[in-house]
Amino acid sequence: MEILTWTYILVGLSFALYIGIAIYTRASSTKEFYTAGGGVSPLANGMATAADWMSAASFISMAGIIAFSGYDGSVYLMGWTGGYVLLALLLAPYLRKFGKFTVPDFVGDRYYSNKAKVVAVFCALFISFTYVAGQMRGVGIVFSRYLEVDINTGVIIGMAIVFFYAVLGGMKGITYTQVAQYCVLIFAFMVPAIFVSMQLTGNVIPQLGLGGTVEGGEYLLDKLDGVLGDLGFEEYTSGRKPIADIFAITLALMVGTAGLPHVIVRFFTVPRVKDARLSAGYALVFIAILYTTAPAVAAFGIYNAIDTVAGKSVDQLPEWISNWQKTNLITVEDKNRDGIVDYTPYSDTNELNIDKDIMVLAAPEIAKLPNWVVGLVAAGGMAAALSTAAGLLLVISTSVSRDLFRTFVPSMTEKTELIIARVSAAGSVMIAGYFGVNPPGFVAEVVAFAFGLAAASFFPVIIMGIFSTRMNKEGAIAGMISGLIATLGYIIFFKFISPELNTADNWWFGISPEGFGSIGMAINFIVCYVVSKATPPPPQNVQDMIQEIRIPRGAGSAHDH
């Protein structure tokens, strides 16, 4: 069968599965809508968390960045993986014991202030809308290639699917849908990786294939360094980013992870604090399967891509190039009219432009794998993008209905709250679709901005809210506002106001917009500390509550011994 037929079958079957699960597990109460009723098993929650976490940026874009940036792309791998460890150890158990559905809910209670809660709501909305823009972009890319529709039409189709199962099912529907999506996306990522690893290195395990030898007995990475050097690239295993920027991006991604509202809320869907820790451990294992494979997929993809286009004439280019040209995500221009395609990125003479976001999706075609594998990857890409988009849309709707409306209208009935949650989710889908059509960058870059905003706004007030009894509402409000404004202003200036200045020579401290969340976080911490020292301490009952959430359930106090 043709690629398009396989794609329709596999994507259609996966969508039918997701929608069927959403209908079967639809939410009937606000508790089911927000936290799936708090009765999800640790194993299922671990799979759902992994799917929520591994967005279009992980599935589609991360390997693409590593493929085209080599060593520099590893910041995403290190930051996102390390961040999850940080989240599991430092935050998940304490937030679960605190017992609030959302981050703004935690901020409002911990800092005994509706103003702090409202500021946290706006921070959550900024983060979530920035993040979901990347997911919708990923949805559009998958549809534009495999369903042979315009990228904007692809975004609209994705919006309709997300609208159906996120608005209907709430967290209960999303959780069990994400379990299915994890199974689809990990199978879709690993199957072509195993195929290509065996094809190039004879090794069935991609992680080992990355360090294996190709035809001729030369190591894959050595061969790749040599090929890229001949084409005028930097060596694949060397980096061009300043060390300060690598450190800042990695840190922003790590601490941003720990402040992401759509991941934190997953720890409220399990019955006990112990289950929150266990589900975090399961999720880390499930995430590691994809993350340890991504560098191999990246190296295999760029090696095969260069091998199939280097030195070819315009009329000899492989079929995968012409397939992706239809989407405008690959462009070919014979600038010097010599009939040969010169592939020399970062130079004015380059005649082949390949979008970073297509490498994983195109890899099976480049390697000439069976058509069903290509269709499977399309289904996996959709699962990754839609699972995270649904989680983010739920955070947005919860922030509006529970954290905003209920704060000002406390007498609101549960039925009214559920209606507002669904209406706000529907409105969020529309806004997310707009950003999918008009994205501020490629998928992983947009997602990195979301992590930077989370690092600069939420991470300091959550950490200090758990581990400092002296931290008060004035410090939290001032810290969140200053961190968010500093980071958002830096990103807007270099990405939208003066993009021509977006070079290492003009960055503050040599740190790019993707890494500036680290500076925003430092500003937040400093402002929190200074303002809280200059203002009255929290009430005694709040300080006692902070001490209580740090004591394991069943343990005695220090005074008992």
C-alpha positions in Angstrom: 0.0 0.0 0.0 1.0 3.6 -0.5 2.3 5.8 2.3 -0.9 7.9 2.3 -3.1 4.8 2.6 -1.0 3.5 5.5 -1.1 6.9 7.2 -4.9 7.2 6.9 -5.3 3.7 8.4 -2.9 4.1 11.3 -3.7 7.7 12.2 -7.4 6.9 11.8 -7.2 3.9 14.1 -5.3 5.8 16.7 -7.7 8.7 16.6 -10.7 6.3 16.9 -9.0 4.8 20.0 -8.4 8.2 21.6 -11.9 9.4 21.0 -13.4 6.1 22.2 -11.4 6.3 25.4 -12.5 9.9 25.9 -16.2 9.0 25.5 -15.9 6.0 27.8 -14.0 7.9 30.6 -15.7 11.3 30.2 -15.7 13.4 33.4 -19.0 13.8 35.3 -17.6 16.0 38.2 -15.1 18.7 38.7 -12.8 16.3 40.6 -12.8 13.9 37.6 -12.4 16.9 35.2 -9.4 18.3 37.2 -7.6 15.2 38.7 -9.3 12.1 37.2 -11.0 11.5 40.6 -7.6 10.9 42.2 -7.8 7.2 41.6 -5.2 6.6 38.7 -2.7 3.7 39.4 1.0 4.7 39.6 1.9 2.7 36.4 -0.9 4.3 34.3 -0.1 7.7 35.7 3.6 7.1 34.9 2.7 6.4 31.2 0.3 9.3 31.1 2.9 11.6 32.6 5.5 10.4 30.0 3.1 11.1 27.2 2.2 14.5 28.7 5.9 15.2 29.0 7.1 13.9 25.6 5.5 16.5 23.4 6.0 17.3 19.7 9.3 18.9 20.8 10.5 15.6 22.2 9.2 13.3 19.4 9.5 15.6 16.3 11.9 18.4 17.1 14.6 17.3 19.6 16.3 14.7 17.4 16.0 17.3 14.5 17.9 19.9 16.6 20.6 17.3 17.6 20.8 16.3 13.9 21.5 19.8 12.7 23.3 21.2 15.7 25.2 18.1 16.9 26.7 18.7 20.3 24.9 22.0 20.8 21.5 20.2 20.5 22.4 18.1 23.6 21.3 20.9 25.9 17.7 19.9 25.3 18.4 16.3 26.1 20.2 17.1 29.3 17.9 19.8 30.4 14.6 18.0 29.9 15.9 14.7 31.4 17.6 16.3 34.4 14.6 18.5 35.0 12.3 15.6 35.5 14.6 14.1 38.2 14.5 17.5 39.9 10.7 17.6 39.7 10.4 14.0 41.1 12.8 14.6 44.0 12.1 18.2 45.1 8.5 19.0 44.3 6.1 16.2 43.4 5.7 14.6 46.9 5.3 17.9 48.7 2.8 19.3 46.2 0.8 16.1 46.3 0.7 16.2 50.1 -0.3 19.8 50.0 -3.4 18.6 48.2 -4.2 21.3 45.7 -5.3 20.7 42.1 -3.2 23.4 40.4 -0.1 25.5 40.9 -2.1 28.8 41.3 -4.2 27.0 43.9 -1.0 26.1 45.8 0.4 29.7 45.4 -2.9 31.2 46.7 -3.1 29.0 49.8 0.6 29.0 50.6 0.9 32.7 50.2 -2.5 33.4 51.8 -3.4 35.8 49.0 -5.9 36.0 46.1 -3.5 38.5 44.5 -0.7 36.0 44.4 -3.1 33.4 43.1 -4.2 35.7 40.2 -0.6 36.5 39.3 0.1 32.8 39.3 -2.9 32.2 37.0 -1.5 34.7 34.4 1.9 33.1 34.6 0.3 29.7 34.0 -1.6 31.1 31.0 1.6 32.6 29.5 3.5 29.4 29.9 0.8 27.1 28.6 -0.1 29.2 25.6 3.6 29.5 24.6 4.0 25.7 25.0 0.8 24.7 23.2 1.8 26.9 20.2 4.7 24.4 19.6 2.4 21.4 19.8 -0.1 22.9 17.3 2.9 23.6 15.0 3.9 19.9 15.3 0.3 18.8 14.5 0.3 21.0 11.4 3.7 19.6 10.2 2.5 16.0 10.5 -0.8 16.6 8.7 0.7 18.7 6.0 3.1 16.0 4.9 1.2 12.7 5.5 -2.4 13.8 4.7 -1.2 16.1 1.9 -3.0 19.1 3.2 -1.9 22.7 3.8 -0.1 23.2 7.2 -2.8 25.6 8.3 -5.5 23.0 7.5 -3.5 20.5 9.5 -3.6 22.7 12.5 -7.4 23.1 12.2 -7.9 19.3 12.0 -5.7 18.9 15.1 -7.7 21.5 16.9 -10.9 19.7 16.3 -9.5 16.4 17.6 -8.1 18.0 20.8 -11.3 20.0 21.3 -13.3 16.8 21.3 -11.5 14.7 23.9 -10.0 17.4 26.1 -13.2 19.3 26.5 -15.4 16.2 26.9 -13.2 14.0 29.0 -11.2 16.5 31.2 -8.3 15.0 33.2 -10.0 11.6 33.4 -10.4 11.3 29.7 -7.0 12.8 29.0 -5.2 10.5 31.4 -6.4 7.2 29.9 -6.0 8.7 26.4 -2.4 9.6 27.2 -1.7 6.0 28.3 -2.7 4.9 24.8 -0.8 7.7 23.2 2.4 6.8 25.1 2.1 3.2 23.7 1.6 4.6 20.2 4.4 7.2 20.3 7.1 5.0 21.8 6.4 2.2 19.4 6.4 4.7 16.5 9.7 6.2 17.6 11.6 2.9 18.4 10.6 0.8 15.3 12.2 3.0 12.7 15.2 3.7 15.0 15.8 -0.1 15.3 15.3 -0.6 11.5 17.9 2.2 10.6 20.4 1.1 13.3 20.4 -2.4 11.8 20.6 -1.0 8.3 23.6 1.2 9.1 25.5 -0.5 11.8 24.1 -4.0 12.1 23.1 -3.4 15.7 19.5 -3.9 16.8 19.9 -1.5 19.8 20.0 2.1 18.5 21.8 3.4 21.6 24.7 1.0 20.8 24.4 1.6 17.1 25.3 5.3 17.7 28.7 4.1 18.9 29.0 1.4 16.2 30.7 1.2 12.8 29.3 1.8 9.4 30.2 0.2 6.1 34.0 0.3 5.7 34.6 -0.3 9.4 34.7 3.5 10.4 32.9 4.6 13.5 29.6 6.3 12.6 30.4 9.6 14.5 33.9 9.8 13.0 32.4 9.3 9.5 29.8 11.9 10.3 32.4 14.4 11.5 34.4 13.9 8.3 31.4 14.2 6.0 30.2 17.4 7.7 33.7 18.8 7.7 33.9 18.3 3.9 30.6 20.1 3.4 31.7 23.1 5.5 29.8 22.2 8.6 31.1 22.3 12.1 32.1 18.7 13.2 29.0 16.9 14.5 30.7 16.2 17.9 31.9 19.8 18.4 29.8 22.8 19.5 29.5 26.4 18.4 27.4 27.8 21.4 29.2 29.7 24.2 29.6 27.6 27.3 27.6 30.2 29.3 24.7 29.8 26.9 24.8 25.9 27.1 24.8 26.1 30.9 22.0 28.7 30.9 19.7 26.8 28.5 20.3 23.5 30.3 19.5 25.1 33.7 16.4 26.9 32.3 15.1 23.7 30.8 15.8 21.8 34.1 14.1 24.2 36.5 11.5 25.1 33.9 10.4 21.4 34.0 9.9 21.6 37.7 7.6 24.6 37.3 5.5 23.4 34.4 1.9 23.4 35.6 0.6 20.6 33.2 3.2 18.1 34.5 2.8 19.1 38.2 -1.0 18.5 38.1 -0.4 14.9 37.1 0.8 14.1 40.7 -2.7 14.9 42.0 -4.3 12.1 40.0 -3.0 9.3 42.2 -4.5 8.2 45.5 -1.5 8.7 47.9 1.8 10.6 48.2 3.7 7.3 48.0 2.0 6.8 44.6 3.1 10.2 43.4 6.8 9.2 44.0 6.2 5.8 42.4 4.5 7.2 39.3 7.4 9.7 38.9 9.8 6.8 38.9 7.8 4.9 36.3 7.6 8.1 34.1 11.3 8.6 34.2 11.9 5.1 32.9 9.3 5.5 30.1 10.8 8.9 29.2 14.4 7.5 29.2 13.5 5.0 26.5 12.8 7.8 24.0 15.4 10.3 25.3 18.3 7.8 25.1 17.3 6.9 21.6 17.0 10.4 20.2 20.7 11.1 19.7 21.0 7.9 17.7 17.9 8.8 15.5 19.5 12.3 15.0 22.9 10.9 13.9 21.3 8.2 11.6 19.0 10.8 10.1 21.6 13.4 9.2 24.0 10.8 8.0 21.4 9.3 5.6 20.2 12.7 4.5 23.6 13.9 3.5 24.5 10.6 1.9 21.4 10.8 -0.3 21.8 14.5 -1.5 25.5 15.2 -1.5 26.8 15.9 -5.0 23.5 15.1 -6.6 22.1 17.1 -9.6 18.8 18.8 -9.2 17.0 16.1 -11.3 18.6 13.3 -9.4 17.4 14.3 -5.9 15.7 11.4 -4.0 12.0 11.0 -3.7 11.9 12.1 -0.1 13.0 15.6 -1.1 10.2 16.0 -3.6 7.7 14.6 -1.1 8.6 17.2 1.6 9.0 20.1 -1.0 5.2 19.9 -1.3 4.9 21.1 2.3 7.4 24.0 1.8 9.4 22.6 4.7 12.2 21.7 2.2 13.3 24.2 -0.5 15.8 23.7 -3.3 17.2 26.6 -5.3 20.0 26.2 -7.8 21.6 29.6 -7.2 24.7 29.2 -9.3 22.8 27.4 -12.2 25.3 24.5 -12.3 22.7 21.8 -12.0 24.3 20.5 -8.8 22.7 21.0 -5.3 25.3 22.6 -3.0 24.3 21.7 0.6 26.3 24.1 2.7 24.2 25.4 5.6 25.1 28.6 7.4 26.5 30.0 4.1 25.0 32.3 1.4 25.7 29.7 -1.3 23.5 27.0 0.4 21.0 25.6 -2.1 19.1 23.2 0.1 17.1 24.3 3.1 15.7 21.5 5.4 13.4 22.5 8.3 14.8 21.2 11.6 11.4 19.8 12.6 11.1 17.2 9.8 14.1 15.0 10.5 12.3 12.3 12.7 9.3 12.3 10.4 11.4 12.1 7.2 13.9 9.5 8.6 11.9 6.4 7.5 11.5 7.8 4.0 15.2 8.8 3.8 16.2 5.3 4.8 13.7 3.7 2.4 11.9 1.8 5.1 8.5 0.1 4.4 5.5 2.4 3.9 3.8 1.1 7.0 6.7 2.4 9.1 6.3 5.9 7.6 2.6 5.8 8.5 3.4 4.6 12.0 5.7 7.6 12.6 2.9 9.9 11.5 0.6 8.4 14.1 3.4 8.7 16.7 4.0 12.3 15.9 0.3 13.1 16.2 0.1 11.2 19.6 3.1 13.2 21.0 1.7 16.6 19.9 -1.9 15.9 20.9 -1.2 14.4 24.3 0.7 17.4 25.5 -1.7 19.9 23.8 -4.6 18.2 25.7 -2.7 18.5 29.1 -1.9 22.1 28.5 -5.4 23.0 27.5 -6.7 21.4 30.6 -4.3 23.6 32.7 -5.6 26.7 30.9 -9.2 25.8 31.4 -8.6 24.9 35.1 -6.7 28.2 35.6 -9.6 30.2 34.2 -12.5 28.2 35.8 -11.2 27.2 39.2 -8.4 29.7 40.0 -9.9 32.8 38.4 -13.7 32.5 38.4 -14.0 30.6 41.7 -11.7 33.1 43.4 -14.0 36.0 42.7 -17.3 34.0 42.7 -16.8 31.5 45.6 -20.6 30.6 45.6 -20.5 29.2 42.1 -22.0 25.7 41.7 -19.9 22.8 40.6 -22.1 22.5 37.4 -21.4 26.1 36.5 -17.7 25.6 37.2 -17.6 22.6 34.9 -19.3 24.5 32.1 -16.9 27.4 32.5 -14.0 25.0 32.4 -15.2 23.4 29.1 -15.9 26.8 27.5 -12.5 28.1 28.4 -10.9 24.9 27.1 -12.8 25.5 23.8 -11.6 29.1 23.7 -8.0 28.0 24.4 -8.1 25.6 21.5 -8.9 28.5 19.2 -6.1 30.6 20.5 -3.7 27.7 20.4 -4.7 27.1 16.8 -3.8 30.7 15.9 -0.3 30.3 17.4 0.0 27.0 15.5 -0.6 28.8 12.2 1.7 31.7 13.2 4.4 30.1 15.4 7.2 32.3 16.9 9.8 29.7 16.0 10.5 26.0 15.3 8.8 23.5 17.7 11.6 22.9 20.2 12.6 26.6 20.3 9.0 27.6 21.2 8.9 25.0 23.9 12.2 26.2 25.3 10.6 29.7 25.7 7.8 28.1 27.7 10.3 26.3 30.0 12.2 29.6 30.4 9.0 31.4 31.5 8.2 28.6 33.9 11.7 28.7 35.4 11.5 32.5 35.8 8.0 32.6 37.3 7.0 29.5 39.1 10.1 27.6 40.2 11.4 30.1 42.8 8.0 30.6 44.5 7.3 26.9 44.6 10.7 25.9 46.0 10.8 28.7 48.6 7.1 28.1 49.4 8.0 24.5 50.4 11.4 25.0 52.0 11.3 28.5 53.5 8.9 29.5 56.3 9.9 33.1 56.0 8.8 33.5 52.4 5.7 35.7 52.3 3.0 36.9 49.8 4.7 40.2 49.0 8.0 38.4 48.0 6.1 35.8 45.9 4.1 38.4 44.0 7.1 40.7 43.4 9.3 37.7 42.4 6.8 36.2 39.9 6.1 39.5 38.2 9.8 40.6 38.0 11.0 37.2 36.7 8.2 36.8 34.1 8.6 40.4 32.8 12.4 40.2 32.5 12.3 36.9 30.6 9.3 37.7 28.5 10.8 41.2 27.6 14.1 39.6 26.6 12.4 37.0 24.4 10.1 39.5 22.7 13.0 42.0 22.1 15.3 39.5 20.4 12.6 37.4 18.6 10.1 40.0 17.5 11.3 43.6 18.0 14.9 43.3 16.8 15.5 39.8 15.4 18.5 41.1 13.5 20.3 41.6 16.8 19.7 38.0 17.9 23.3 37.0 17.8 25.8 36.0 20.5 27.5 39.4 20.3 24.4 41.2 21.4 23.0 38.8 24.1 23.4 39.8 27.7 26.2 37.7 29.3 26.3 35.7 26.1 22.9 34.0 26.9 20.4 33.4 24.2 16.6 34.0 24.5 16.1 30.2 25.0 18.4 30.3 28.0 17.4 33.6 29.6 14.9 31.9 31.9 17.9 31.1 34.1 18.6 34.9 34.5 14.9 35.5 35.1 14.9 32.8 37.8 17.9 34.4 39.5 16.0 37.8 39.4 12.9 36.1 40.9 14.9 34.5 43.7 16.7 37.8 44.6 13.5 39.9 44.5 11.6 37.2 46.6 14.3 37.2 49.2 14.8 41.0 49.4 11.1 41.8 49.5 10.2 39.1 52.0 13.0 40.3 54.3 11.7 43.8 54.1 8.0 42.9 54.8 6.2 41.0 57.7 6.6 37.2 57.9 3.7 34.9 57.1 1.1 34.2 59.7 2.0 31.4 62.2 -0.6 29.0 60.9 1.0 29.2 57.4 4.4 28.5 58.8 3.0 25.5 60.7 1.4 24.3 57.5 4.8 24.5 55.7 6.5 22.5 58.4 3.7 19.9 58.2 4.0 19.2 54.5 7.7 18.4 54.9 7.1 15.7 57.5 6.5 12.2 55.9 3.0 10.9 56.8 3.2 8.6 59.8 6.5 10.1 61.1 6.6 11.8 64.5 7.9 15.4 65.1 11.4 16.2 66.3 9.9 17.0 69.8 8.8 13.4 70.2 12.3 12.0 70.5 
